[in-house]
Amino acid sequence: MERRVRTAMLVGAALWLLGACSASAGHTHGPSGTPLEEMGERVFRGTAGPWNVEARMIDMNAELARSGVSAATIAKLSSRHHLVVILTDPKSGKAVVDAAGEVRIAGPDSASSSKASLVPMGGHIGSDVRLPKVGRYRFELEAEGGGRRGSASFEYLLKP
């Protein structure tokens, strides 16, 4: 019974977060109502093939805490980060909305390395990523959209 209650709480928290991140006016919003494209820490600004790229890392647990979710509930959720990749056309400055991609993540050790699909999310492509250990992570981004492709590499230091 206790396991069912815990599972229900986790599912409820996840559904709340997904509902809070619903698309509105071409942007996806976090629990505070701020567009995800403006949240978190900028970890990269550069180019990937034909596009300008900005990558941001959002600490989901910190955002939930700021939005009023109890520490006890947050402690029951697995620590997650959301990678936001904003591709823009260098001529128009507009976000590329028909792109998708993949990111390979090399962590501080082989057990913390992974791969994630980046899916369209309003004004960016993104994915929740697992960063289980403190240390330096290297991201290898591959994006494709509108018959065009691009790649970029960047690093992120997860601090204690």
ChimeraX attribute file (.defattr): number of C-alpha atoms within 10 A of each C-alpha:
attribute: neighborCount
match mode: 1-to-1
recipient: residues
	/A:1	6
	/A:2	7
	/A:3	8
	/A:4	9
	/A:5	10
	/A:6	13
	/A:7	13
	/A:8	12
	/A:9	15
	/A:10	17
	/A:11	13
	/A:12	12
	/A:13	18
	/A:14	13
	/A:15	12
	/A:16	12
	/A:17	15
	/A:18	14
	/A:19	13
	/A:20	15
	/A:21	20
	/A:22	15
	/A:23	16
	/A:24	11
	/A:25	9
	/A:26	13
	/A:27	18
	/A:28	20
	/A:29	23
	/A:30	24
	/A:31	22
	/A:32	15
	/A:33	12
	/A:34	13
	/A:35	19
	/A:36	25
	/A:37	25
	/A:38	15
	/A:39	17
	/A:40	19
	/A:41	14
	/A:42	16
	/A:43	16
	/A:44	17
	/A:45	15
	/A:46	13
	/A:47	17
	/A:48	20
	/A:49	14
	/A:50	14
	/A:51	22
	/A:52	19
	/A:53	21
	/A:54	19
	/A:55	22
	/A:56	23
	/A:57	22
	/A:58	22
	/A:59	17
	/A:60	20
	/A:61	19
	/A:62	16
	/A:63	17
	/A:64	19
	/A:65	14
	/A:66	12
	/A:67	13
	/A:68	10
	/A:69	15
	/A:70	11
	/A:71	12
	/A:72	8
	/A:73	15
	/A:74	17
	/A:75	10
	/A:76	13
	/A:77	14
	/A:78	12
	/A:79	15
	/A:80	16
	/A:81	21
	/A:82	17
	/A:83	26
	/A:84	28
	/A:85	29
	/A:86	25
	/A:87	29
	/A:88	21
	/A:89	13
	/A:90	13
	/A:91	8
	/A:92	7
	/A:93	11
	/A:94	12
	/A:95	19
	/A:96	20
	/A:97	18
	/A:98	16
	/A:99	21
	/A:100	22
	/A:101	21
	/A:102	20
	/A:103	23
	/A:104	16
	/A:105	22
	/A:106	19
	/A:107	24
	/A:108	18
	/A:109	11
	/A:110	8
	/A:111	10
	/A:112	16
	/A:113	17
	/A:114	15
	/A:115	14
	/A:116	17
	/A:117	17
	/A:118	23
	/A:119	18
	/A:120	17
	/A:121	24
	/A:122	23
	/A:123	25
	/A:124	28
	/A:125	25
	/A:126	26
	/A:127	20
	/A:128	17
	/A:129	20
	/A:130	19
	/A:131	20
	/A:132	16
	/A:133	15
	/A:134	13
	/A:135	15
	/A:136	15
	/A:137	19
	/A:138	17
	/A:139	19
	/A:140	15
	/A:141	21
	/A:142	19
	/A:143	23
	/A:144	16
	/A:145	14
	/A:146	10
	/A:147	7
	/A:148	11
	/A:149	16
	/A:150	18
	/A:151	18
	/A:152	17
	/A:153	16
	/A:154	15
	/A:155	15
	/A:156	17
	/A:157	13
	/A:158	14
	/A:159	8
	/A:160	6
